[in-house]
Amino acid sequence: MPSLPSPTDPPEPHQGPPPKTFLALVFSVYSSIVSFSGYVFYCLGLWYVTHTIG
């Protein structure tokens, strides 16, 4: 039987955070900022429409 590498072997050392984790963090921050600014623009637009038409 060929010897398989045990799952307890330490992973290869790498520099900095993993790219997937870093991209996920950047995307979560970006999406939160976009959703917050979208909410603010929605409130401003709603206030503008109600004060202009009404």
HTML snippet that shows the backbone in 3Dmol.js (N, CA, C, O; Angstrom):
<script src="https://3Dmol.org/build/3Dmol-min.js"></script>
<div id="view" style="width:600px;height:400px;position:relative"></div>
<script>
const pdb = `
ATOM      1  N   MET A   1       0.853  -1.209   0.000  1.00  0.00           N
ATOM      2  CA  MET A   1       0.000   0.000   0.000  1.00  0.00           C
ATOM      3  C   MET A   1       0.882   1.251   0.000  1.00  0.00           C
ATOM      4  O   MET A   1       1.846   1.330   0.762  1.00  0.00           O
ATOM      5  N   PRO A   2       0.554   2.229  -0.854  1.00  0.00           N
ATOM      6  CA  PRO A   2       1.325   3.478  -0.825  1.00  0.00           C
ATOM      7  C   PRO A   2       0.999   4.268   0.427  1.00  0.00           C
ATOM      8  O   PRO A   2      -0.156   4.314   0.849  1.00  0.00           O
ATOM      9  N   SER A   3       1.982   4.878   1.014  1.00  0.00           N
ATOM     10  CA  SER A   3       1.757   5.641   2.254  1.00  0.00           C
ATOM     11  C   SER A   3       1.194   7.018   1.920  1.00  0.00           C
ATOM     12  O   SER A   3       1.809   7.805   1.201  1.00  0.00           O
ATOM     13  N   LEU A   4       0.009   7.285   2.461  1.00  0.00           N
ATOM     14  CA  LEU A   4      -0.620   8.587   2.235  1.00  0.00           C
ATOM     15  C   LEU A   4      -0.141   9.581   3.282  1.00  0.00           C
ATOM     16  O   LEU A   4       0.129   9.192   4.418  1.00  0.00           O
ATOM     17  N   PRO A   5      -0.032  10.845   2.926  1.00  0.00           N
ATOM     18  CA  PRO A   5       0.365  11.850   3.933  1.00  0.00           C
ATOM     19  C   PRO A   5      -0.709  11.980   5.004  1.00  0.00           C
ATOM     20  O   PRO A   5      -1.898  12.063   4.695  1.00  0.00           O
ATOM     21  N   SER A   6      -0.299  11.997   6.223  1.00  0.00           N
ATOM     22  CA  SER A   6      -1.267  12.082   7.314  1.00  0.00           C
ATOM     23  C   SER A   6      -1.897  13.469   7.353  1.00  0.00           C
ATOM     24  O   SER A   6      -1.233  14.458   7.040  1.00  0.00           O
ATOM     25  N   PRO A   7      -3.169  13.554   7.733  1.00  0.00           N
ATOM     26  CA  PRO A   7      -3.840  14.875   7.769  1.00  0.00           C
ATOM     27  C   PRO A   7      -3.316  15.779   8.867  1.00  0.00           C
ATOM     28  O   PRO A   7      -3.654  16.962   8.908  1.00  0.00           O
ATOM     29  N   THR A   8      -2.478  15.228   9.778  1.00  0.00           N
ATOM     30  CA  THR A   8      -1.968  16.059  10.869  1.00  0.00           C
ATOM     31  C   THR A   8      -0.689  16.773  10.483  1.00  0.00           C
ATOM     32  O   THR A   8      -0.100  17.479  11.301  1.00  0.00           O
ATOM     33  N   ASP A   9      -0.244  16.595   9.221  1.00  0.00           N
ATOM     34  CA  ASP A   9       0.967  17.293   8.789  1.00  0.00           C
ATOM     35  C   ASP A   9       0.713  18.803   8.765  1.00  0.00           C
ATOM     36  O   ASP A   9      -0.354  19.234   8.329  1.00  0.00           O
ATOM     37  N   PRO A  10       1.659  19.604   9.218  1.00  0.00           N
ATOM     38  CA  PRO A  10       1.468  21.070   9.180  1.00  0.00           C
ATOM     39  C   PRO A  10       1.450  21.567   7.749  1.00  0.00           C
ATOM     40  O   PRO A  10       2.198  21.059   6.914  1.00  0.00           O
ATOM     41  N   PRO A  11       0.619  22.541   7.447  1.00  0.00           N
ATOM     42  CA  PRO A  11       0.572  23.090   6.083  1.00  0.00           C
ATOM     43  C   PRO A  11       1.842  23.849   5.759  1.00  0.00           C
ATOM     44  O   PRO A  11       2.601  24.236   6.648  1.00  0.00           O
ATOM     45  N   GLU A  12       2.058  24.055   4.467  1.00  0.00           N
ATOM     46  CA  GLU A  12       3.251  24.783   4.045  1.00  0.00           C
ATOM     47  C   GLU A  12       3.190  26.229   4.556  1.00  0.00           C
ATOM     48  O   GLU A  12       2.124  26.844   4.521  1.00  0.00           O
ATOM     49  N   PRO A  13       4.297  26.771   5.022  1.00  0.00           N
ATOM     50  CA  PRO A  13       4.291  28.162   5.484  1.00  0.00           C
ATOM     51  C   PRO A  13       4.072  29.123   4.328  1.00  0.00           C
ATOM     52  O   PRO A  13       4.588  28.919   3.229  1.00  0.00           O
ATOM     53  N   HIS A  14       3.316  30.151   4.583  1.00  0.00           N
ATOM     54  CA  HIS A  14       3.051  31.146   3.541  1.00  0.00           C
ATOM     55  C   HIS A  14       3.187  32.541   4.133  1.00  0.00           C
ATOM     56  O   HIS A  14       3.079  32.726   5.345  1.00  0.00           O
ATOM     57  N   GLN A  15       3.422  33.514   3.272  1.00  0.00           N
ATOM     58  CA  GLN A  15       3.603  34.888   3.723  1.00  0.00           C
ATOM     59  C   GLN A  15       2.270  35.623   3.721  1.00  0.00           C
ATOM     60  O   GLN A  15       1.538  35.598   2.731  1.00  0.00           O
ATOM     61  N   GLY A  16       1.960  36.274   4.833  1.00  0.00           N
ATOM     62  CA  GLY A  16       0.729  37.061   4.904  1.00  0.00           C
ATOM     63  C   GLY A  16      -0.496  36.182   5.022  1.00  0.00           C
ATOM     64  O   GLY A  16      -0.389  34.958   5.094  1.00  0.00           O
ATOM     65  N   PRO A  17      -1.665  36.812   5.043  1.00  0.00           N
ATOM     66  CA  PRO A  17      -2.918  36.068   5.158  1.00  0.00           C
ATOM     67  C   PRO A  17      -3.243  35.350   3.856  1.00  0.00           C
ATOM     68  O   PRO A  17      -2.756  35.742   2.795  1.00  0.00           O
ATOM     69  N   PRO A  18      -4.061  34.302   3.924  1.00  0.00           N
ATOM     70  CA  PRO A  18      -4.470  33.625   2.685  1.00  0.00           C
ATOM     71  C   PRO A  18      -5.235  34.574   1.780  1.00  0.00           C
ATOM     72  O   PRO A  18      -5.985  35.415   2.276  1.00  0.00           O
ATOM     73  N   PRO A  19      -5.069  34.468   0.466  1.00  0.00           N
ATOM     74  CA  PRO A  19      -5.742  35.399  -0.455  1.00  0.00           C
ATOM     75  C   PRO A  19      -7.261  35.339  -0.344  1.00  0.00           C
ATOM     76  O   PRO A  19      -7.934  36.367  -0.421  1.00  0.00           O
ATOM     77  N   LYS A  20      -7.807  34.121  -0.161  1.00  0.00           N
ATOM     78  CA  LYS A  20      -9.261  34.013  -0.099  1.00  0.00           C
ATOM     79  C   LYS A  20      -9.806  34.737   1.128  1.00  0.00           C
ATOM     80  O   LYS A  20     -10.822  35.428   1.049  1.00  0.00           O
ATOM     81  N   THR A  21      -9.126  34.574   2.260  1.00  0.00           N
ATOM     82  CA  THR A  21      -9.586  35.248   3.474  1.00  0.00           C
ATOM     83  C   THR A  21      -9.475  36.760   3.322  1.00  0.00           C
ATOM     84  O   THR A  21     -10.368  37.497   3.741  1.00  0.00           O
ATOM     85  N   PHE A  22      -8.391  37.218   2.730  1.00  0.00           N
ATOM     86  CA  PHE A  22      -8.191  38.658   2.539  1.00  0.00           C
ATOM     87  C   PHE A  22      -9.247  39.226   1.604  1.00  0.00           C
ATOM     88  O   PHE A  22      -9.808  40.289   1.872  1.00  0.00           O
ATOM     89  N   LEU A  23      -9.525  38.520   0.500  1.00  0.00           N
ATOM     90  CA  LEU A  23     -10.536  38.997  -0.441  1.00  0.00           C
ATOM     91  C   LEU A  23     -11.917  38.990   0.194  1.00  0.00           C
ATOM     92  O   LEU A  23     -12.725  39.887  -0.045  1.00  0.00           O
ATOM     93  N   ALA A  24     -12.181  37.972   1.005  1.00  0.00           N
ATOM     94  CA  ALA A  24     -13.484  37.910   1.673  1.00  0.00           C
ATOM     95  C   ALA A  24     -13.634  39.079   2.647  1.00  0.00           C
ATOM     96  O   ALA A  24     -14.712  39.662   2.761  1.00  0.00           O
ATOM     97  N   LEU A  25     -12.554  39.416   3.345  1.00  0.00           N
ATOM     98  CA  LEU A  25     -12.603  40.537   4.286  1.00  0.00           C
ATOM     99  C   LEU A  25     -12.828  41.849   3.551  1.00  0.00           C
ATOM    100  O   LEU A  25     -13.658  42.662   3.958  1.00  0.00           O
ATOM    101  N   VAL A  26     -12.085  42.054   2.465  1.00  0.00           N
ATOM    102  CA  VAL A  26     -12.241  43.283   1.682  1.00  0.00           C
ATOM    103  C   VAL A  26     -13.649  43.373   1.097  1.00  0.00           C
ATOM    104  O   VAL A  26     -14.263  44.440   1.092  1.00  0.00           O
ATOM    105  N   PHE A  27     -14.152  42.239   0.603  1.00  0.00           N
ATOM    106  CA  PHE A  27     -15.492  42.254   0.003  1.00  0.00           C
ATOM    107  C   PHE A  27     -16.561  42.524   1.051  1.00  0.00           C
ATOM    108  O   PHE A  27     -17.532  43.227   0.771  1.00  0.00           O
ATOM    109  N   SER A  28     -16.399  41.971   2.268  1.00  0.00           N
ATOM    110  CA  SER A  28     -17.397  42.204   3.310  1.00  0.00           C
ATOM    111  C   SER A  28     -17.402  43.675   3.731  1.00  0.00           C
ATOM    112  O   SER A  28     -18.462  44.269   3.930  1.00  0.00           O
ATOM    113  N   VAL A  29     -16.208  44.253   3.863  1.00  0.00           N
ATOM    114  CA  VAL A  29     -16.132  45.676   4.227  1.00  0.00           C
ATOM    115  C   VAL A  29     -16.728  46.539   3.119  1.00  0.00           C
ATOM    116  O   VAL A  29     -17.472  47.482   3.391  1.00  0.00           O
ATOM    117  N   TYR A  30     -16.399  46.214   1.870  1.00  0.00           N
ATOM    118  CA  TYR A  30     -16.908  46.987   0.733  1.00  0.00           C
ATOM    119  C   TYR A  30     -18.428  46.873   0.636  1.00  0.00           C
ATOM    120  O   TYR A  30     -19.114  47.865   0.393  1.00  0.00           O
ATOM    121  N   SER A  31     -18.949  45.669   0.825  1.00  0.00           N
ATOM    122  CA  SER A  31     -20.399  45.479   0.727  1.00  0.00           C
ATOM    123  C   SER A  31     -21.116  46.191   1.866  1.00  0.00           C
ATOM    124  O   SER A  31     -22.207  46.727   1.674  1.00  0.00           O
ATOM    125  N   SER A  32     -20.506  46.201   3.058  1.00  0.00           N
ATOM    126  CA  SER A  32     -21.146  46.896   4.178  1.00  0.00           C
ATOM    127  C   SER A  32     -21.166  48.401   3.925  1.00  0.00           C
ATOM    128  O   SER A  32     -22.158  49.065   4.230  1.00  0.00           O
ATOM    129  N   ILE A  33     -20.084  48.944   3.373  1.00  0.00           N
ATOM    130  CA  ILE A  33     -20.034  50.376   3.066  1.00  0.00           C
ATOM    131  C   ILE A  33     -21.053  50.715   1.979  1.00  0.00           C
ATOM    132  O   ILE A  33     -21.754  51.723   2.067  1.00  0.00           O
ATOM    133  N   VAL A  34     -21.128  49.863   0.954  1.00  0.00           N
ATOM    134  CA  VAL A  34     -22.074  50.114  -0.140  1.00  0.00           C
ATOM    135  C   VAL A  34     -23.517  50.032   0.364  1.00  0.00           C
ATOM    136  O   VAL A  34     -24.355  50.848  -0.022  1.00  0.00           O
ATOM    137  N   SER A  35     -23.806  49.060   1.216  1.00  0.00           N
ATOM    138  CA  SER A  35     -25.173  48.933   1.722  1.00  0.00           C
ATOM    139  C   SER A  35     -25.527  50.125   2.610  1.00  0.00           C
ATOM    140  O   SER A  35     -26.654  50.619   2.561  1.00  0.00           O
ATOM    141  N   PHE A  36     -24.580  50.590   3.418  1.00  0.00           N
ATOM    142  CA  PHE A  36     -24.845  51.740   4.288  1.00  0.00           C
ATOM    143  C   PHE A  36     -25.061  53.003   3.461  1.00  0.00           C
ATOM    144  O   PHE A  36     -25.994  53.762   3.721  1.00  0.00           O
ATOM    145  N   SER A  37     -24.200  53.232   2.463  1.00  0.00           N
ATOM    146  CA  SER A  37     -24.367  54.421   1.625  1.00  0.00           C
ATOM    147  C   SER A  37     -25.645  54.320   0.806  1.00  0.00           C
ATOM    148  O   SER A  37     -26.314  55.327   0.573  1.00  0.00           O
ATOM    149  N   GLY A  38     -25.990  53.109   0.367  1.00  0.00           N
ATOM    150  CA  GLY A  38     -27.246  52.932  -0.361  1.00  0.00           C
ATOM    151  C   GLY A  38     -28.443  53.244   0.528  1.00  0.00           C
ATOM    152  O   GLY A  38     -29.424  53.828   0.067  1.00  0.00           O
ATOM    153  N   TYR A  39     -28.369  52.859   1.802  1.00  0.00           N
ATOM    154  CA  TYR A  39     -29.450  53.165   2.735  1.00  0.00           C
ATOM    155  C   TYR A  39     -29.572  54.664   2.959  1.00  0.00           C
ATOM    156  O   TYR A  39     -30.677  55.203   3.019  1.00  0.00           O
ATOM    157  N   VAL A  40     -28.417  55.340   3.082  1.00  0.00           N
ATOM    158  CA  VAL A  40     -28.435  56.800   3.276  1.00  0.00           C
ATOM    159  C   VAL A  40     -29.016  57.495   2.049  1.00  0.00           C
ATOM    160  O   VAL A  40     -29.843  58.399   2.173  1.00  0.00           O
ATOM    161  N   PHE A  41     -28.582  57.072   0.866  1.00  0.00           N
ATOM    162  CA  PHE A  41     -29.109  57.667  -0.364  1.00  0.00           C
ATOM    163  C   PHE A  41     -30.601  57.385  -0.513  1.00  0.00           C
ATOM    164  O   PHE A  41     -31.343  58.230  -1.015  1.00  0.00           O
ATOM    165  N   TYR A  42     -31.047  56.204  -0.079  1.00  0.00           N
ATOM    166  CA  TYR A  42     -32.466  55.872  -0.144  1.00  0.00           C
ATOM    167  C   TYR A  42     -33.271  56.797   0.760  1.00  0.00           C
ATOM    168  O   TYR A  42     -34.327  57.297   0.372  1.00  0.00           O
ATOM    169  N   CYS A  43     -32.760  57.019   1.971  1.00  0.00           N
ATOM    170  CA  CYS A  43     -33.468  57.918   2.906  1.00  0.00           C
ATOM    171  C   CYS A  43     -33.488  59.345   2.363  1.00  0.00           C
ATOM    172  O   CYS A  43     -34.514  60.022   2.437  1.00  0.00           O
ATOM    173  N   LEU A  44     -32.365  59.804   1.821  1.00  0.00           N
ATOM    174  CA  LEU A  44     -32.326  61.155   1.268  1.00  0.00           C
ATOM    175  C   LEU A  44     -33.268  61.285   0.073  1.00  0.00           C
ATOM    176  O   LEU A  44     -33.965  62.290  -0.066  1.00  0.00           O
ATOM    177  N   GLY A  45     -33.287  60.274  -0.780  1.00  0.00           N
ATOM    178  CA  GLY A  45     -34.180  60.309  -1.932  1.00  0.00           C
ATOM    179  C   GLY A  45     -35.642  60.294  -1.509  1.00  0.00           C
ATOM    180  O   GLY A  45     -36.473  60.992  -2.091  1.00  0.00           O
ATOM    181  N   LEU A  46     -35.952  59.491  -0.487  1.00  0.00           N
ATOM    182  CA  LEU A  46     -37.326  59.434   0.002  1.00  0.00           C
ATOM    183  C   LEU A  46     -37.731  60.784   0.603  1.00  0.00           C
ATOM    184  O   LEU A  46     -38.841  61.267   0.378  1.00  0.00           O
ATOM    185  N   TRP A  47     -36.812  61.387   1.370  1.00  0.00           N
ATOM    186  CA  TRP A  47     -37.105  62.693   1.970  1.00  0.00           C
ATOM    187  C   TRP A  47     -37.283  63.741   0.875  1.00  0.00           C
ATOM    188  O   TRP A  47     -38.181  64.578   0.963  1.00  0.00           O
ATOM    189  N   TYR A  48     -36.435  63.703  -0.156  1.00  0.00           N
ATOM    190  CA  TYR A  48     -36.531  64.670  -1.249  1.00  0.00           C
ATOM    191  C   TYR A  48     -37.838  64.513  -2.006  1.00  0.00           C
ATOM    192  O   TYR A  48     -38.481  65.507  -2.344  1.00  0.00           O
ATOM    193  N   VAL A  49     -38.238  63.281  -2.275  1.00  0.00           N
ATOM    194  CA  VAL A  49     -39.479  63.040  -3.024  1.00  0.00           C
ATOM    195  C   VAL A  49     -40.692  63.487  -2.209  1.00  0.00           C
ATOM    196  O   VAL A  49     -41.607  64.117  -2.740  1.00  0.00           O
ATOM    197  N   THR A  50     -40.691  63.160  -0.930  1.00  0.00           N
ATOM    198  CA  THR A  50     -41.850  63.535  -0.111  1.00  0.00           C
ATOM    199  C   THR A  50     -41.940  65.052   0.052  1.00  0.00           C
ATOM    200  O   THR A  50     -43.040  65.600   0.111  1.00  0.00           O
ATOM    201  N   HIS A  51     -40.806  65.728   0.127  1.00  0.00           N
ATOM    202  CA  HIS A  51     -40.843  67.182   0.291  1.00  0.00           C
ATOM    203  C   HIS A  51     -41.070  67.902  -1.036  1.00  0.00           C
ATOM    204  O   HIS A  51     -41.525  69.046  -1.047  1.00  0.00           O
ATOM    205  N   THR A  52     -40.760  67.248  -2.147  1.00  0.00           N
ATOM    206  CA  THR A  52     -40.954  67.893  -3.439  1.00  0.00           C
ATOM    207  C   THR A  52     -42.378  67.691  -3.940  1.00  0.00           C
ATOM    208  O   THR A  52     -43.026  68.639  -4.382  1.00  0.00           O
ATOM    209  N   ILE A  53     -42.858  66.460  -3.870  1.00  0.00           N
ATOM    210  CA  ILE A  53     -44.204  66.168  -4.377  1.00  0.00           C
ATOM    211  C   ILE A  53     -45.256  66.556  -3.346  1.00  0.00           C
ATOM    212  O   ILE A  53     -46.250  67.205  -3.673  1.00  0.00           O
ATOM    213  N   GLY A  54     -45.032  66.158  -2.112  1.00  0.00           N
ATOM    214  CA  GLY A  54     -46.014  66.442  -1.070  1.00  0.00           C
ATOM    215  C   GLY A  54     -45.834  67.844  -0.579  1.00  0.00           C
ATOM    216  O   GLY A  54     -46.566  68.287   0.306  1.00  0.00           O
TER     217      GLY A  54
END
`;
const viewer = $3Dmol.createViewer("view");
viewer.addModel(pdb, "pdb");
viewer.setStyle({}, {cartoon: {color: "spectrum"}});
viewer.zoomTo();
viewer.render();
</script>
